[in-house]
Amino acid sequence: MNAVERIESIILIFVGLVGMTLWYGCWVKPHDEMRYAVMECMGDRTGEAAYQECHQYLANERNRQAGDR
């Protein structure tokens, strides 16, 4: 493996790590936070109706907070 191939490999690994970090921060973390908030809102209630109610409530709260900024 020559120097150019080593540099290309390092760049590829770096770009992959940056991509995974961005994916986690911009997609996984916010969606997990919303899921946990919905589960907390639902409490002991189960069913799709309870999920939809809590999801809609939390989405509206998030939109209001974004509008206040």
Secondary structure by P-SEA (a helix, b strand, c coil): ccaaaaaaaaaaaaaaaaaaaaaaaccaaaaaaaaaaaaaaacccccaaaaaaaaaaaaaaaaaaaaac
